[in-house]
Amino acid sequence: MADADLLALLLADARLPVAGHTQSGTLEGAVMAGLGATDVPSYLQARLVGVTRVEAGTAVAARRAVLDDEPLAPVETAWAARTVTPAVRTASRTQARALRRLCGRLWPDVVRPLDPLSSPGRAVVLGAVAAGLGLGAEALARVVAYDDVQTVCAASLKLLPLDPTVVTGWVVDALPGVEEVVAATAGVKSPSEIPAVAAPQIEVWAQAHARTTRRLFRA
């Protein structure tokens, strides 16, 4: 198996065919509600202190559960309780199915701890995969946070008239926030320790976006 650092880069690659190209991190819903290009960096920061910490903490808790040979169902339940909007849960589970299928073809043993779960969220699947591939908790949390940033930034290029250089600068500016997510979540050991934080406006935008029939992204 490849070096863990290289596997982390693979999992954070926007080209990985796991439905990431169908997601905007709810940016499309926000833009439909009036969010402008100059607001995107603040939007990224809002996600990093809210939604992203839940995802990263869930992934780290799932990794720990697999390593300790404990069931993943409590982790999934904790994630769902902290992910209020049905649209966000549905989008996450759609991504999770693609990730689970891909990893099942590449590393069949890695996804076996997920067998008792019919439709887990993406963070749970990613945590189980990380455990099987030997990724550490910090590397896993960093993958989750960086992936969230790049998802929003990639979507912004499709949704707003922007110079790609400016968007790359947004990614660089968000990196300290990524490390804050790592510091806040890498030590999670159990489902009860997953951060219980939310960004209500993002949840509202996500649910409204799910009801529209004219959109580029699923969520």
Contacts in CASP RR format, 6 or more apart in sequence:
PFRMAT RR
TARGET T0000
AUTHOR 0000-0000-0000
METHOD contacts of the structure
MODEL  1
MADADLLALLLADARLPVAGHTQSGTLEGAVMAGLGATDVPSYLQARLVG
VTRVEAGTAVAARRAVLDDEPLAPVETAWAARTVTPAVRTASRTQARALR
RLCGRLWPDVVRPLDPLSSPGRAVVLGAVAAGLGLGAEALARVVAYDDVQ
TVCAASLKLLPLDPTVVTGWVVDALPGVEEVVAATAGVKSPSEIPAVAAP
QIEVWAQAHARTTRRLFRA
1 7 0 8 1.000
1 107 0 8 1.000
1 133 0 8 1.000
2 10 0 8 1.000
4 133 0 8 1.000
4 134 0 8 1.000
4 135 0 8 1.000
4 136 0 8 1.000
4 139 0 8 1.000
5 139 0 8 1.000
7 133 0 8 1.000
7 134 0 8 1.000
7 135 0 8 1.000
8 135 0 8 1.000
8 139 0 8 1.000
8 140 0 8 1.000
8 142 0 8 1.000
8 143 0 8 1.000
10 16 0 8 1.000
11 126 0 8 1.000
11 129 0 8 1.000
11 130 0 8 1.000
11 135 0 8 1.000
11 143 0 8 1.000
11 147 0 8 1.000
12 142 0 8 1.000
12 143 0 8 1.000
12 146 0 8 1.000
12 147 0 8 1.000
12 150 0 8 1.000
14 20 0 8 1.000
14 21 0 8 1.000
14 147 0 8 1.000
14 150 0 8 1.000
14 151 0 8 1.000
14 154 0 8 1.000
16 102 0 8 1.000
17 98 0 8 1.000
17 102 0 8 1.000
18 95 0 8 1.000
18 98 0 8 1.000
18 99 0 8 1.000
18 102 0 8 1.000
19 94 0 8 1.000
19 95 0 8 1.000
19 97 0 8 1.000
19 98 0 8 1.000
19 99 0 8 1.000
19 218 0 8 1.000
20 95 0 8 1.000
20 98 0 8 1.000
20 151 0 8 1.000
21 154 0 8 1.000
22 94 0 8 1.000
22 217 0 8 1.000
22 218 0 8 1.000
23 91 0 8 1.000
23 95 0 8 1.000
23 151 0 8 1.000
23 155 0 8 1.000
23 217 0 8 1.000
23 218 0 8 1.000
23 219 0 8 1.000
24 151 0 8 1.000
24 152 0 8 1.000
24 155 0 8 1.000
24 158 0 8 1.000
24 159 0 8 1.000
24 216 0 8 1.000
24 217 0 8 1.000
24 219 0 8 1.000
25 47 0 8 1.000
25 148 0 8 1.000
25 151 0 8 1.000
25 152 0 8 1.000
25 155 0 8 1.000
25 217 0 8 1.000
25 219 0 8 1.000
26 88 0 8 1.000
26 202 0 8 1.000
26 205 0 8 1.000
26 206 0 8 1.000
26 209 0 8 1.000
26 219 0 8 1.000
27 35 0 8 1.000
27 40 0 8 1.000
27 43 0 8 1.000
27 152 0 8 1.000
27 155 0 8 1.000
27 156 0 8 1.000
27 159 0 8 1.000
27 217 0 8 1.000
28 155 0 8 1.000
28 159 0 8 1.000
28 209 0 8 1.000
28 215 0 8 1.000
28 216 0 8 1.000
28 217 0 8 1.000
29 35 0 8 1.000
29 205 0 8 1.000
29 206 0 8 1.000
29 208 0 8 1.000
29 209 0 8 1.000
29 215 0 8 1.000
30 39 0 8 1.000
30 43 0 8 1.000
30 202 0 8 1.000
30 205 0 8 1.000
31 159 0 8 1.000
31 160 0 8 1.000
32 205 0 8 1.000
32 208 0 8 1.000
32 209 0 8 1.000
32 212 0 8 1.000
33 205 0 8 1.000
33 208 0 8 1.000
35 43 0 8 1.000
36 160 0 8 1.000
37 156 0 8 1.000
37 160 0 8 1.000
37 161 0 8 1.000
37 162 0 8 1.000
40 152 0 8 1.000
40 153 0 8 1.000
40 156 0 8 1.000
40 160 0 8 1.000
40 170 0 8 1.000
41 170 0 8 1.000
41 173 0 8 1.000
41 174 0 8 1.000
43 152 0 8 1.000
44 149 0 8 1.000
44 152 0 8 1.000
44 153 0 8 1.000
44 170 0 8 1.000
44 174 0 8 1.000
45 174 0 8 1.000
45 177 0 8 1.000
46 199 0 8 1.000
46 201 0 8 1.000
46 202 0 8 1.000
47 148 0 8 1.000
47 152 0 8 1.000
47 199 0 8 1.000
47 202 0 8 1.000
48 145 0 8 1.000
48 148 0 8 1.000
48 149 0 8 1.000
48 174 0 8 1.000
48 177 0 8 1.000
48 178 0 8 1.000
48 180 0 8 1.000
48 181 0 8 1.000
49 180 0 8 1.000
49 197 0 8 1.000
49 199 0 8 1.000
50 195 0 8 1.000
50 197 0 8 1.000
50 198 0 8 1.000
50 199 0 8 1.000
51 88 0 8 1.000
51 148 0 8 1.000
51 198 0 8 1.000
51 199 0 8 1.000
51 202 0 8 1.000
52 144 0 8 1.000
52 145 0 8 1.000
52 148 0 8 1.000
52 181 0 8 1.000
53 181 0 8 1.000
53 184 0 8 1.000
53 185 0 8 1.000
53 195 0 8 1.000
53 197 0 8 1.000
54 79 0 8 1.000
54 82 0 8 1.000
54 83 0 8 1.000
54 123 0 8 1.000
54 194 0 8 1.000
54 195 0 8 1.000
54 196 0 8 1.000
54 197 0 8 1.000
54 198 0 8 1.000
55 79 0 8 1.000
55 122 0 8 1.000
55 123 0 8 1.000
55 144 0 8 1.000
55 148 0 8 1.000
56 123 0 8 1.000
56 140 0 8 1.000
56 141 0 8 1.000
56 144 0 8 1.000
56 145 0 8 1.000
56 181 0 8 1.000
56 182 0 8 1.000
56 184 0 8 1.000
56 185 0 8 1.000
57 123 0 8 1.000
57 141 0 8 1.000
57 144 0 8 1.000
57 185 0 8 1.000
57 188 0 8 1.000
57 193 0 8 1.000
57 194 0 8 1.000
57 195 0 8 1.000
58 75 0 8 1.000
58 78 0 8 1.000
58 79 0 8 1.000
58 82 0 8 1.000
58 123 0 8 1.000
58 124 0 8 1.000
58 127 0 8 1.000
58 194 0 8 1.000
59 123 0 8 1.000
59 124 0 8 1.000
59 126 0 8 1.000
59 127 0 8 1.000
59 130 0 8 1.000
59 140 0 8 1.000
59 141 0 8 1.000
59 143 0 8 1.000
59 144 0 8 1.000
60 127 0 8 1.000
60 137 0 8 1.000
60 140 0 8 1.000
60 141 0 8 1.000
60 185 0 8 1.000
60 186 0 8 1.000
60 187 0 8 1.000
60 188 0 8 1.000
61 75 0 8 1.000
61 78 0 8 1.000
61 188 0 8 1.000
61 189 0 8 1.000
61 190 0 8 1.000
61 191 0 8 1.000
61 193 0 8 1.000
61 194 0 8 1.000
62 72 0 8 1.000
62 75 0 8 1.000
62 123 0 8 1.000
62 124 0 8 1.000
62 125 0 8 1.000
62 126 0 8 1.000
62 127 0 8 1.000
62 128 0 8 1.000
62 131 0 8 1.000
63 127 0 8 1.000
63 128 0 8 1.000
63 130 0 8 1.000
63 131 0 8 1.000
63 135 0 8 1.000
63 136 0 8 1.000
63 137 0 8 1.000
63 140 0 8 1.000
64 70 0 8 1.000
64 131 0 8 1.000
64 137 0 8 1.000
64 188 0 8 1.000
64 189 0 8 1.000
64 190 0 8 1.000
65 71 0 8 1.000
65 72 0 8 1.000
65 74 0 8 1.000
65 75 0 8 1.000
65 113 0 8 1.000
66 72 0 8 1.000
66 113 0 8 1.000
66 127 0 8 1.000
66 128 0 8 1.000
66 131 0 8 1.000
66 132 0 8 1.000
67 131 0 8 1.000
71 116 0 8 1.000
72 113 0 8 1.000
72 114 0 8 1.000
72 116 0 8 1.000
72 117 0 8 1.000
72 120 0 8 1.000
72 124 0 8 1.000
72 128 0 8 1.000
73 116 0 8 1.000
73 117 0 8 1.000
74 191 0 8 1.000
75 124 0 8 1.000
75 191 0 8 1.000
75 194 0 8 1.000
76 117 0 8 1.000
76 120 0 8 1.000
76 121 0 8 1.000
76 124 0 8 1.000
77 191 0 8 1.000
78 191 0 8 1.000
78 192 0 8 1.000
78 194 0 8 1.000
79 121 0 8 1.000
79 123 0 8 1.000
79 124 0 8 1.000
79 194 0 8 1.000
80 89 0 8 1.000
82 194 0 8 1.000
82 195 0 8 1.000
82 196 0 8 1.000
82 197 0 8 1.000
82 198 0 8 1.000
83 89 0 8 1.000
83 92 0 8 1.000
84 198 0 8 1.000
84 203 0 8 1.000
85 203 0 8 1.000
85 204 0 8 1.000
85 206 0 8 1.000
85 207 0 8 1.000
86 207 0 8 1.000
86 210 0 8 1.000
87 206 0 8 1.000
87 207 0 8 1.000
87 209 0 8 1.000
87 210 0 8 1.000
87 219 0 8 1.000
88 203 0 8 1.000
88 206 0 8 1.000
88 219 0 8 1.000
89 121 0 8 1.000
90 210 0 8 1.000
90 219 0 8 1.000
91 206 0 8 1.000
91 218 0 8 1.000
91 219 0 8 1.000
92 121 0 8 1.000
92 122 0 8 1.000
92 123 0 8 1.000
93 119 0 8 1.000
93 120 0 8 1.000
93 121 0 8 1.000
93 122 0 8 1.000
94 218 0 8 1.000
95 121 0 8 1.000
95 122 0 8 1.000
96 119 0 8 1.000
96 120 0 8 1.000
96 121 0 8 1.000
96 122 0 8 1.000
96 124 0 8 1.000
96 125 0 8 1.000
97 119 0 8 1.000
99 122 0 8 1.000
99 125 0 8 1.000
99 126 0 8 1.000
99 129 0 8 1.000
100 111 0 8 1.000
100 114 0 8 1.000
100 120 0 8 1.000
100 125 0 8 1.000
103 110 0 8 1.000
103 111 0 8 1.000
103 125 0 8 1.000
103 129 0 8 1.000
104 110 0 8 1.000
104 111 0 8 1.000
107 129 0 8 1.000
107 132 0 8 1.000
107 133 0 8 1.000
109 132 0 8 1.000
110 128 0 8 1.000
110 129 0 8 1.000
110 131 0 8 1.000
110 132 0 8 1.000
110 133 0 8 1.000
111 125 0 8 1.000
111 128 0 8 1.000
111 129 0 8 1.000
113 128 0 8 1.000
113 131 0 8 1.000
114 120 0 8 1.000
114 124 0 8 1.000
114 125 0 8 1.000
114 128 0 8 1.000
117 124 0 8 1.000
123 144 0 8 1.000
126 140 0 8 1.000
126 143 0 8 1.000
126 144 0 8 1.000
127 140 0 8 1.000
130 136 0 8 1.000
130 139 0 8 1.000
130 140 0 8 1.000
130 143 0 8 1.000
135 143 0 8 1.000
137 186 0 8 1.000
137 187 0 8 1.000
137 188 0 8 1.000
138 182 0 8 1.000
138 186 0 8 1.000
140 186 0 8 1.000
141 181 0 8 1.000
141 182 0 8 1.000
141 185 0 8 1.000
141 186 0 8 1.000
142 178 0 8 1.000
142 179 0 8 1.000
142 181 0 8 1.000
142 182 0 8 1.000
144 181 0 8 1.000
145 177 0 8 1.000
145 178 0 8 1.000
145 181 0 8 1.000
145 182 0 8 1.000
146 178 0 8 1.000
149 170 0 8 1.000
149 171 0 8 1.000
149 174 0 8 1.000
149 178 0 8 1.000
150 171 0 8 1.000
153 167 0 8 1.000
153 168 0 8 1.000
153 170 0 8 1.000
153 171 0 8 1.000
155 216 0 8 1.000
155 217 0 8 1.000
156 162 0 8 1.000
156 167 0 8 1.000
156 170 0 8 1.000
157 164 0 8 1.000
157 167 0 8 1.000
158 216 0 8 1.000
159 216 0 8 1.000
184 195 0 8 1.000
185 194 0 8 1.000
185 195 0 8 1.000
187 193 0 8 1.000
188 194 0 8 1.000
206 219 0 8 1.000
209 215 0 8 1.000
209 219 0 8 1.000
210 219 0 8 1.000
END
